[in-house]
Amino acid sequence: MQSETLENVQQQEQVEEEPASQYQRMTSLCLESGGGGDDTVQKPPPSGQDANNSALNYILFISAFAVLGSCLRVYMARLFGEDCELDKDLDDWLMPISSNVCVTAGGRTQQNGGALFYDLPANLLGSFFMGLITPNTPTVDRLPFLGSKHPLQKDAVYHTGLGVGLCGSLTTFASWNTQMVVMMDGSYCDLGSQVLSAVFGYILGLMGAIACFHFGRSVAKWVCDLRNPSSRDGITPSNSEDEDHPPIQPIDVPYNAQLEPPQQLSSQDDSSVCCRSIIVRATPFILVSVILLLFIAGYALEGIHFYRTMIAKSMTAPIGALLRWKLSGLNSRPEGAKLPWLPVGTLAANLIASVVSIVCIVFADRFHNEEDLWVDAILFSMRVGFAGCLSTVSSMVKEIVNLSEKYPGHAKSYLYGLGSLLAALSICLPIYSIIGRVG
């Protein structure tokens, strides 16, 4: 009996050590092929969980993607209309192109069309991306442009970086609401108060984002069907093991989330797949480094003030995105709570960011001296960087769609979407109107 018990204990210890041996084998293959360099993957943590899913890795990926998303949002605003209206002393590579596009408008000049607000293209694109990486069926991969067995399909850190960092920061609720409030008030607009245009701006912004989210989901399904013809027959790819995972929530990972260890790969494919995964994971950090170096060089060599504001914005954007990620933990509440279906965290992030944004813009309109360039850079970084990344349209739209699917025939999704817009307007319009008329 004692010998049998000893054998059982040894077998159990051997089974518990198998995940660690898999990690060591996979890591050694990566290091041999030149893919090493990250100390967090050199040995498994004692708990058997992947060290790449630590809080530090979430923070790094969300921050990097937030910088990329906010930079893309600023340049899209310039490309589609901002450079056509604003009298800037700016002569960079984009100006010859953007000054001839003129699709959107800011509502402050003589140019009509403020309902198509500056950040509308970015909000539409970010909502499309969010739909693309948010499957609503187990036959669609979370990253449809990668293979079903690709390790990144199970990488919660990378998913969170894409959803919270890139999509959440590419879209902005605060800047959208700020432009509508400024147009409604009309104190600093050449055309005066433009209530009707602002109302249509709210409607077009919300409906357009929802439509782009659905379109992104459809594109993901088409791509997955092309890459995996068997999925059209109901054979599930990488999502098949997630039986308890909500179908619409693979992107927003909680702050303390952990994943199971990566699946064991064949020795023939370990090296190439691991190296490709490392390259993909390193791409956002490489892009951020290059972009920041270009901004610094543009400001140091050309003296262009816009690049100074972009550097300041890149410093505050990750703070806003990380705070929004932290607040998203309030979205999950017990059934006994009041309005348990309401995503309180996202709503709070959007309202707080809207207040910060409107305070920055009214301070700039009413009190700021444009010759003080450093103050201008700080206000820009707080409004476009911090508040722009603290707020989000893509996550709000995803939650609206989630509510409409979870509660079909109920008005919860409409109450959340329209209520968010009305709450932001009700709070920010008095702030702008009162402070803007002080003195």
GINOR-V531526 format. One record per pair of residues at least 12 apart in sequence whose ideal C-beta (glycine too) atoms are under 8 Angstrom apart, sorted by sequence separation. I is the first residue (numbers start at 0). J is the second residue. If there is no record, write none. Layout:
I	J
I	J
This chain:
39	51
82	94
103	115
104	116
105	117
131	143
140	152
182	194
294	306
298	310
330	342
363	375
400	412
102	115
103	116
104	117
223	236
330	343
399	412
402	415
26	40
37	51
39	53
83	97
103	117
182	196
183	197
329	343
330	344
26	41
78	93
82	97
83	98
182	197
294	309
295	310
327	342
329	344
330	345
363	378
26	42
77	93
81	97
82	98
103	119
142	158
294	310
328	344
362	378
399	415
39	56
83	100
103	120
141	158
180	197
327	344
398	415
399	416
22	40
78	96
79	97
83	101
102	120
179	197
182	200
326	344
327	345
329	347
23	42
74	93
78	97
291	310
294	313
326	345
359	378
22	42
23	43
77	97
80	100
84	104
85	105
395	415
22	43
79	100
80	101
84	105
179	200
323	344
326	347
327	348
395	416
78	100
79	101
80	102
81	103
178	200
179	201
291	313
323	345
326	348
359	381
360	382
19	42
79	102
80	103
84	107
290	313
359	382
19	43
79	103
80	104
81	105
84	108
395	419
18	43
80	105
175	200
323	348
84	110
132	158
287	313
322	348
355	381
356	382
22	49
76	103
83	110
355	382
359	386
19	47
18	47
132	161
133	162
175	204
132	162
355	385
356	386
355	386
356	387
15	47
128	161
129	162
319	352
352	385
353	386
132	166
352	386
355	389
356	390
80	115
352	387
81	117
80	117
128	165
129	166
352	389
353	390
79	117
128	166
170	208
351	389
352	390
79	119
125	165
126	166
76	117
79	120
125	166
128	169
129	170
348	389
349	390
76	118
78	120
125	167
348	390
349	391
75	118
348	391
76	120
125	169
126	170
75	120
76	121
124	169
125	170
72	118
75	121
345	391
349	395
121	169
122	170
72	121
75	124
121	170
122	171
345	394
71	121
121	171
345	395
118	170
72	125
118	171
122	175
342	395
345	398
118	174
119	175
342	398
68	125
117	174
118	175
116	175
118	178
117	178
116	178
340	402
116	179
113	178
307	372
311	376
315	380
319	384
323	388
340	405
310	376
311	377
314	380
315	381
319	385
323	389
340	406
308	375
312	379
318	385
319	386
322	389
323	390
327	394
304	372
308	376
311	379
312	380
316	384
319	387
320	388
323	391
330	398
113	182
307	376
311	380
315	384
316	385
319	388
320	389
346	415
350	419
361	430
365	434
254	324
314	384
315	385
318	388
319	389
349	419
353	423
357	427
361	431
365	435
254	325
304	375
308	379
312	383
313	384
316	387
317	388
319	390
323	394
340	411
356	427
360	431
364	435
106	178
304	376
308	380
312	384
316	388
350	422
354	426
358	430
362	434
365	437
105	178
311	384
315	388
342	415
346	419
350	423
353	426
354	427
357	430
361	434
107	181
253	327
254	328
341	415
349	423
353	427
357	431
361	435
106	181
143	218
253	328
106	182
143	219
251	327
346	422
350	426
354	430
358	434
139	216
143	220
144	222
253	331
111	190
133	212
140	219
143	222
147	226
251	330
107	187
109	189
113	193
139	219
143	223
146	226
147	227
107	188
108	189
109	190
126	207
130	211
135	216
139	220
106	188
107	189
108	190
114	196
122	204
126	208
130	212
133	215
134	216
138	220
113	196
114	197
126	209
129	212
130	213
132	215
133	216
140	223
143	226
106	190
112	196
113	197
116	200
119	203
123	207
127	211
130	214
131	215
136	220
139	223
152	236
153	237
166	250
111	196
114	199
115	200
119	204
122	207
123	208
126	211
127	212
130	215
131	216
134	219
138	223
152	237
114	200
122	208
126	212
129	215
130	216
106	193
113	200
124	211
127	214
128	215
130	217
131	218
132	219
140	227
163	250
115	203
116	204
119	207
123	211
127	215
130	218
131	219
148	236
149	237
162	250
163	251
114	203
126	215
130	219
147	236
148	237
161	250
162	251
106	196
147	237
106	197
127	218
139	230
158	249
159	250
138	230
158	250
159	251
138	231
159	252
158	252
138	233
60	156
64	160
68	164
72	168
138	234
140	236
141	237
156	252
60	157
63	160
64	161
67	164
68	165
72	169
138	235
139	236
140	237
141	238
155	252
159	256
61	159
67	165
68	166
71	169
72	170
137	235
138	236
140	238
57	156
60	159
61	160
64	163
65	164
68	167
69	168
72	171
139	238
56	156
60	160
64	164
65	165
68	168
69	169
138	238
63	164
64	165
67	168
68	169
137	238
155	256
57	159
61	163
62	164
65	167
66	168
137	239
155	257
51	154
52	155
57	160
61	164
65	168
155	258
52	156
60	164
64	168
134	238
137	241
154	258
51	156
153	258
153	259
141	249
153	261
137	246
141	250
153	262
136	246
135	246
150	261
134	246
135	247
150	262
133	247
148	262
150	264
133	248
134	249
133	249
132	249
133	250
132	250
129	250
150	272
154	276
157	279
149	272
150	273
157	280
160	283
151	276
150	276
154	280
149	276
151	279
151	280
251	394
250	397
168	316
247	397
168	319
168	320
167	320
247	400
248	401
247	401
164	320
167	323
163	320
247	404
163	323
163	324
163	327
159	324
173	349
177	353
172	349
176	353
180	357
187	364
186	364
173	352
177	356
181	360
172	352
173	353
176	356
177	357
171	352
172	353
176	357
212	393
173	355
174	356
173	356
177	360
208	392
212	396
208	393
212	397
209	396
213	400
204	392
208	396
212	400
209	399
205	396
209	400
57	252
57	254
57	256
54	254
54	255
52	256
52	257
177	382
52	258
91	297
49	257
174	382
48	257
49	258
173	382
174	383
48	258
49	259
91	301
48	259
49	260
205	416
48	260
49	261
91	303
174	386
205	417
47	260
90	303
173	386
174	387
89	303
91	305
173	387
89	304
171	386
205	420
67	283
88	304
89	305
171	387
173	389
174	390
43	260
171	388
173	390
175	392
87	305
172	390
64	283
67	286
168	387
171	390
172	391
201	420
63	283
67	287
70	290
168	388
171	391
172	392
63	284
66	287
167	388
170	391
171	392
170	392
60	283
63	286
67	290
168	391
170	393
172	395
201	424
63	287
66	290
167	391
169	393
59	284
66	291
166	391
167	393
166	393
167	394
166	394
162	393
163	394
162	394
25	261
34	270
73	309
22	260
25	263
28	266
32	270
21	260
25	264
31	270
32	271
34	273
70	309
73	312
29	269
34	274
37	277
28	269
29	270
32	273
33	274
183	424
18	260
21	263
28	270
32	274
70	312
34	277
69	312
70	313
25	269
29	273
69	313
176	420
180	424
184	428
24	269
28	273
29	274
179	424
183	428
186	432
66	313
69	316
172	419
176	423
180	427
184	431
25	273
29	277
68	316
176	424
180	428
184	432
187	435
186	435
66	316
177	427
181	431
186	436
65	316
66	317
172	423
176	427
180	431
184	435
65	317
63	317
65	319
62	317
65	320
61	317
64	320
65	321
62	320
61	320
62	321
61	321
58	321
61	324
129	393
133	397
128	393
129	394
126	392
57	324
125	392
126	393
129	396
130	397
125	393
129	397
135	404
122	392
126	396
122	393
73	383
72	383
69	383
69	384
72	387
69	387
69	388
68	388
65	388
